[in-house]
Amino acid sequence: MADDHGRKWDRCLADTALKTVTGLGLGLVFSVILFKRRMWPVSFGAGLGLGMGYSNCQNDFRSPYLIHGRVLKDQQ
C-alpha cells in the first residue's frame, strides 16, 4: 500500500511539474506573439497548468481502486 502511495505522489508531482512548465511556455509564446510582452499570459498559463495538475492529483488520490482505467474488485 505504501509503495502504491509513493507511486501516486511521484506521478502527481511529475504531472503537475510538466503541466506547469507547459503552461508557462505557452503563456510566454502568446505573450511575445500576441500580447506585446505583457506578463499576464505567462502567469495565466502557469496557473492553468498548476490547477490542472492539482485537479489530477485530487482525482488520483480520491479514487484508490482505479488503476489505469480498470476497477479492482474487493477481495474477500
C-alpha positions, 0 to 999 in steps of 0.5 A: 500500500505504501509503495502504491502511495509513493507511486501516486505522489511521484506521478502527481508531482511529475504531472503537475511539474510538466503541466506547469512548465507547459503552461508557462511556455505557452503563456510566454509564446502568446505573450511575445506573439500576441500580447506585446510582452505583457506578463499576464499570459505567462502567469495565466498559463502557469496557473492553468497548468498548476490547477490542472495538475492539482485537479489530477492529483485530487482525482488520483488520490480520491479514487484508490481502486482505479488503476489505469482505467480498470476497477479492482474488485474487493477481495474477500 
